[in-house]
């Protein structure tokens, strides 16, 4: 582990080669079984509520019914998550062919919403937790095996894959420090 400013970063973040390959994993990050959806920051609850209307254009009737009946998230302060349907699909999943994608993000890219998606989704497979301060680690999922293979073939490390999310969370200056560590490993 190492410290960049006040953020503790697990070595695996810098050492792991990883590049999403949606045509192989089929958007598994949005459909992983496990009982809970994506972790949400407390301040994201209202943003997710506001994103429902613009995202609804892409949602299935099943997702719309689940949101209408149970809401789009669950939990308590400090432990909110997006709601899942039948212990798998996030309520915001829609499919393009056989690939699961995020309706909130689709609405964002179409200019219909200002909220891209929860930070935990944007950072995936990186997780942000609190160990008396921010701690970043790589959360390995079997469903992401194609991303490990593709990352190795392309020589792309995790921070390069989630660059936008890391900048969103910690700023460009912080990301530049992390990127220097990644580039040093490539040399």
ABEGO torsion letter per residue (X at the ends): XBBBEABBBBAAAAABBBBBBAAAAGGAAAABBGGBBBBBBAAAAAAAAAAAAAAAAABBAAAAAAAAAAEABBEBBGABBBBBBGGBBBAABBBBEABBBBAAAAAAAAGABABAEBAAAAAOABBBBBBGEBBBBBBBBAAAAAAAAAAAAAGBBAAAAAAAAAAAAAEAAAAAAAAAAAAAAAX
